[in-house]
Amino acid sequence: MEVLQQISPQTVLFFILYGITGIVPLIAALYLLLRRGNAIAPGVTPPLRLRCWASAFFVVASLGHVWWLLFYFYSRDMHSVAYLLVVALDFVGMVVTIAGTMLSMLQDRRRPIWPAFVAMLLFLVLGVLERLYPDGSFMDIAIAYNLVLYVLFFIYMVFAVRRYGRWLNDNYADLENKKVWLSQAVALAFVLLFVLYVLVDTNTNLIFLLHAVELLFFGLLLWRVETLPQLEDKTQTETQSAPLAHGKGAGEGTVDLDYMSGLLQQHCVAPQLYLQHDLSLHQLAHAIGTNRSYLSQYFSRQGITYNTYINNLRINHFISRYQELAAAGQPIVAQQLASESGYRSYSTFSLAFKQRTGQSVTAWMRD
């Protein structure tokens, strides 16, 4: 009883928060691994690879709380083998799983994870040197090295996410949650988490802030994973059997603009294929009888992206239908008309409409 009375309320609050930040990622990992459906965004099927890497990260985060707690109760010796082992498990596990998770969010191509393993070799060497010469200097170098890795990875993600955004515009018209900046936000949040992790030491306020940021990060990551749609693997391969314009091979680099324009008019504009939700470049190429590479060259020669082409057709359709309904004196619901024009998301439609006309939907309808 006397021992319990000596425990401060602040310590009790810390262990409660510590327990929560240890249990939440475990629940998230079990959810990603065991639940087949999507409770956060019904109708969205996330990439399986992304789900697996995110669950691995959540498992590592949960286990990290366990082995640090064991170290706190049974050792607390900062120069022991146990301390080096815990630090190594923490940093290596975090670096590899977060790299796998972040790279899996970018579906334009499959990026390798092995550089993350290689990058950790120097960290492990510094850990061994710290054990042989326990003056703390090698551990400081190891932590600084890890911080540099996180910063360099974040810089890499800046360029990779921008490339991914361009790839989406070249291959897809509109996708739910096609917000590429969210992947950047996750990467930045992880860097912040690591900086707090290094600086926390025994500062009570930073300890509580660290666990609060952890919970926010877990929620952001889980939401991002479950709202990111799986894209077609077919968009990354050519349709070899599809006939090309005038029999010309895609490899010849010659695009018959008039012929391709006719094909699009016949197979996309006339039958209003562009009204199909989430119509991809691959699907359109298959419909007109060519391949993705050849059609992509056509749009490039025209100075537009596939995204721009489809959205222009949809916005024109919206304007035409609006004028018809207005002339007939019929009631107009913008959300319903946007859905009929090929948009599953009204926010996506609003953005595309403003880019096309220079006005918001409301302002355009009022004028």
N, C-alpha and C positions, 0 to 999 in steps of 0.2 A: 504493500500500500504506500509506503514511504517513497519507494522508487517511482511509482506512478505519479505521486504528488510533485516529484522533482522534474517531471517532464513538462516543459512549457507548452502552452497552447499553440505556439508557433511551430514547434516540433511536430505536434500532432497533426496540424494542418499540412505540414510538409509531407508527412508520410501518407496522408489521405490523397493528396495531389499526386504524389509519386506513384501510388497504387493505381490511381485512375489512368495516368499516362502510360502505365505498363499494361493495363487490361484493355484499354481502348484499341491499340493496334492489334492485339491478339484477336479481338472480336472482329475487327476489320479484315484480318487475314482469313479467318474462318468463313466470313461472309463471302469473300472473293473466291475462295477455294471450293466451298460447298454449295453455295446458292447458284442455281442455274439461271434463274430469272434476274431481272434488274429492278430492284426496289426503288432506286433513286431516280432513274429515268426509264420508265417502262416504254418498250418499243425500241430502245437503243441496245444494240449488241456490241459491247466493247471488244477490242482485239484480245484474243486469248493470251497472246504473248505478253501483252501489257498487264493483264490481270495476274498472270503468274509472277512477273517481276515485282509488281506492287505488293502482292501477298508475301513474297520473300522479304521485301523491305520491312513490312509490318511485323513479320516474325522476328527479324533481327532487332528491330526497335523494342519489341516486347521482351525478348531474351536479354537485351542490354540492361533493362531495369532489374532483371533477376540477378545477373552475375555481378552487377555493381552493388546490389543490396547484400549479396553473400560476401563480397569483398569487404564491405563496410562492417559487417558483424564479426567476421572471422580473421581479418588481417589488418587493414588500414595502413600497412607498411608500404610507403610509396617507392621503396627501393627493392621490393620483393619480386620474385618471379611471377607471383599471382597478379600483381599490379600490371606488369608488362603484358601478361597474357590477356587480361581484361581489356586493356587499351588496344591491343592488336586485334582482338575479336571485334571490338566496337568499331574501330576505324576501317578495317578491311571490309567487314560486313556492310557497313554503311556506304562506303565508296562504291563497291561493286553493285549492290542492289539498287542504289539510287541512280547509278549510271545506266543500268539495265532498264529501269523504269522510265527514265527520261528519254532514252533513245527509242524505246518502244512506242512512245507517243508520236513519233515522227514516222509516218507510214509511207513516205515517198520511196524509201529503200531500207533494207535491213542493214543497220550499222553494227559492226562487231563490238563485242563487250570485252574481248581479251586485252585491249590496251589498259583497261582499269585494273586487271589482275597484274599486268606487268608493272604498272605505276606503283603498286603496293609493295613490290620487292624491295625497293630502296627503303621504304618505311620499316619493313621488317628487319633489314640490315641495321638500321639505326637503333631499333629496339634491342637487338643483340649487343651492339656496342654500348648501349646504356647499361645493360646488365654487366658487361665486362668492366666498364669504367663508370660506376654509379655516382657521377657528380651532377647529374641533371641536365648537362649541356646537350647531350645527344637527344634526350627526350624533347627539349625545346626545339631543336632543329627538326625533329620528326613532326612535331605539331605544326611548325611553320611550313614545312614541306606539304603537309596535308592541306593547309589553308590555301597555299599556292595552287595545288591541284584543283580545289573546288572553284577558285576564281577563274583559272584557265578553262575549266569545264563549262562554267557559266558563260564565258566569252564565246566558246565554241557553240553553245546552245543559241546564243544571239544570232549567229550567222546561219546555223542549221534550221532554226525556226523560221527565219526569213525565207530561206530556200524552200522550206516545206509550204509556207504560205503561197509562194509563187506556183508551186506544183499543184496545190489545190485549185487555184484559179485557172490553171491550164487544163484541169481534168474534171472539175465538178462545177455545177451551176450553183447549187445551194445545198448546204448540209446543216442539220441541227448541230448547234454548239461547235461550229467551225471557227472557234475563237483561238487562233494560234498563240495569242499573247498569254493565254492561261498557262501554257507549257512553260513560257518564260517566267511567269509569276511563281510557279512551283519551284523552278530552279533557283530563283532569287530567294525564296523563302527557306530553301534548304541551306543556302550559304549563310543566311542570317542565323539559322538554327545552329550551324557549326560554330560561328563566331561567338554566340552566347555560350555554347558548350565549352569553348576554350577559356572564355573570360570568367565564367561563373565562379570557380574556385569555392570560396566559402561565403561569398557575398549573398546574404539572405534574399535581398530584393531581386538580384539577378537569377537566383535559383527559382523563385516563383515565376518570374518573367519567362525563364527558359521553358518551364512546364506548360505555361499558358500558350506560348508560341508553338510548342510541340502539338498540343491539342488542335490548335488552329491549322497547323500544317497537315496533320492526319486527316482532318475534315476536308481541307482543300484538295489533297491528293486523291482521296476516295471519291470525292465528287467529280474530279477531272477524269479519273479512270472510267467511271460509270457513265459519263455523258459524252465520251469520245466514241463515235461510231466506227465500226470495222469497215474499212474500205475494201473495194474489190481487188483481189490479187491480179485479176485480168488486166487492170489498167497498167500493170508493170511489164506486160508481155505483148508481143504483136500477134495479131490474128493472121497467121501465115496463109490460111486458105482463102481469105477474103480477096475478091478481085479488085484490082487497082484501076484508077482512071486510065482509059485508053491502053490498058495493058502495061503501063509503065511501072517499074519497080520502085518501091519507096526509097531504095538505096541510090537511085539515079539523081535524087534531089530536084526533080522537075515536077512542079505542081501546076496542072492545068486549072487556072483559077475559074474560068468560065464553066468548065465541065463540073468542077466541084460545087460551084454555086448552083448549077442546075440540079445536081443530086440533092443538095440540101433543100432546095425549093420543093423538089418532088417528094422527098421522103421525110423531111422534118417540118417545113413550114406549112405545106398544103394539108397534111394529115394532123397538124398541130401536135406533133410528137413532143415539142418543147414544154407542153403542159404536164408531162409526166414528172412526178415528184422525184427529186434526187437523180435526174438523168445525168449519167456520166459520159465523158468523152468516148470511152470504149463502147458504150451502148449505142451512142449515136453513130459511131464509125461502122459498127456491125449493121445497123439499120440501113445505112446508105450503101453498103457493099464495099467498103474500103477498110483500111486499118487505122489504128490510133495515131501512128507516127505520121502517116500521110495527111490525115485530117488536121493534126496539130500543126504541120507545116503550112497548111492552107490558112489557118487562123493567124499564124505568125506573119505570113506574107501580107495579110490584110491589116496588120498592125493592131490586132485585138487578141484577147484571150478567149478561150472557150466560155469562161464564166460571163464575160461581157456579151458575147454573141447570144447566149441563151437568155440572159436577163433582159437584153434589149427586146427580144421577141415577146417575152412575158409581159414587160411593161407596156409595150405597144398593144398587146391583147387586153390588158387591164384598161387602158385608156379607151380603146375601141368599145369594149363592153360597157364601160361607164357612160360613154356618150350615147350608146344605144338605149340604155336604161333611162338615162336622163331625158332623152327625146320622147320616150314612151311614157314618161311621168311615173315610172315604177320606183318603189323604194330601193335605196342603195345602201348596202352594208359593206364597208371597205374590207373588213376582215374576210367576209365570205367571198367577195370578188377576188381578193388576193389569193385565196385558196384555189379558186377556180382557174386562176392564171398560172398555177403551177407551184405556188409557194406553200410549204407546210408551216413555215414560221412567219408570222406577220412582221416580226422585228427584222428578219432577213429581207422581206419585201420592202419595208420602209427604207432601209438603208440603200437597197438597189434602186428604188424609185428616186430617192434624193440624188444619187449619183447620176442617174439618167436624165432627170429633168431640172436639177438644181433647186428644187423645192420639196418641202415635206408633203406628204400625202394630204394632210389637213389643209395646208395653205393652197395647194393646187386645186382641191375640190372647192374651196371657198372662192377662189378666183374664177 
